[in-house]
């Protein structure tokens, strides 16, 4: 597989420092959310982990992806802006971000404006054990899966040639984006099973009453 040259623009932060600070920020969000989830109405560790996931992905959608969507000149920003540097670094794995390709701009717009707030609401729904939490998490996970599949598919249809090297292709484009395939798929499967079980119980109860 061949790859075209990505955006090799100069960065104010080293790749290592970007990964370190980004990783520390994400871990801090998870840690704080985990502590808060312990004071919620969540009934299990899995539900507490789900609260962490929805809070984390919601904040990423709103702030990190929102920054990309609403800052059209971020790739011309030569100041040491951490958010801009993150996107400059990621564009090594997918240069469509540097050119603000309509496909990624559209996907990121939906993610930041729609899926971000809904993900945060999902975290609230699980924490408060709202009656709609099952179908809500299922629906958002399906939407995330759809967006990620569309992200990969549009690149494939245009030659899948947007990374500056194989390393960035597999570590950034494939590796990081695959998280939004694996986790939403697991959540959607979990709540499909739960919703199906509830519907079956209601159906069996109805049949019993009729009989």
Steps between C-alpha positions, in 0.01 A plus 500: 500500500641837403437821682528859387690757697302636789531836661859532618450842655721608786362441849565707811473188715684174447293194412595342833384802702172518306428134569601539864284802576208370297524165677523663843194715422294198391607294802413790732151520349455125546629511858280790607196349326564163665508665844180693430329189360557332836258751651241442228215249480699273268448139608821337376860562400398454136251786532766715666735424210221595259461833679875555453477409130206728430653790691837455327364457148253784555774742604721390208212555255405840642837656571769327295296430189298818551823698496584353160155575359477858623863604444546495122844665510651275769760359259627854441536560874872508578452579868555223758128415514463150640167422330630615162818297549297185569323534165822580315649183643195286419494629142820299444271199505225661293588809295131559425489686831762749385305574181166502687362240263120517492462137609695534825363848565146367470567201725676711763221760490237238583725351769567831673154656472277192539685198638704695754206640700309172460798305638511725806126449542558124479750525787234686701235241406715212625602686816137576584370164378252665265245273334621598152866415564499167310349620174690830526841333524408256223396783266809715564731201455339419165545865397868490601548176306334651194721809517820298535410260219420801282838650598688187387282444194542852356879465530489156334289628210753778438803272495577469872817699440496777759769401752860622494635153588392150591573574866257791514247308289479210743558685829285809435254432220431133576596467867338808652190494281438130565415583860176652368422170330586257778347677802173610335461148356539346846254748654246457219520120536461520879187711481353316203507186718350684797225668296420169329474325838264766635280486189489120518393506866223747420390290203498180706303672777247623244464151353452353848225748581324433171525126559 
